[in-house]
Amino acid sequence: MFSFKDEKQKILVLAVVALIILIVYFQFLLRHRVTSLVLVSSQVTQTFKKLNQAKEDIANVPKFKRRIKELKGKISFYEKNIPAQKEIPVLLGELSRFAKDTKVKISAITPPGKTEKVSEEPYFEVPIHIKARAKYHNLGFFINKLETADRFMKISDIKIQTNSATPGLHNIQLIISAYYLPESKKKESE
């Protein structure tokens, strides 16, 4: 068998054998456990992050409830100010009243023939063509009435031409777009 000449060789051989045993032990047994430990450690870190986020969300619940209440109020406001389709004749009457109040003489109101759905929004756009005559400042008052009305309207096109027969009055053409909710959406909100 082996013969060791001195004690140092015995210790050296034992150290090498112990080192080989440690390397084999680490490769076959501990490596799998260290890998598992690293994986579990990253999962624990992610879980702590989720837990901290959940704690923040719980602390913000009153803030979220206030925001929800605020948004519900806004929804209610917009639904109230976007009339149902059956209210379009009322809108036309309102436009006539605004014109009368501001001394704008409407010669023609062309009610909408075809309404257009606005992208993915739940409402429709109704273009109303108006031909009128008015003084410049009276037209400004009329537009101001439109802007401050309870309903949402926008002027998408306006043409002002001078009239040589009556220099103080201008020929005006404009398109006012109003919006309405289909009857089914109006019922859902009520």
Buried (B, 14 or more C-beta within 10 A) or exposed (E): EEEEEEEEEEEEEEEEEEEEEEEEEEEEEEEEEEEEEEEEEEEEEEEEEEEEEEEEEEEEEEEEEEEEEEEEEEEEEBBEEBBBBEBBEEBBEBBBEBBEEBEBEBEEBEEBEEBEEEEEEBBBBBBBBBBBBBBEEBBEBBBEBBEEBEBBBEBEEEEEEEEEEEEEBBBBBBBBBBBBBBEEBBEEEE
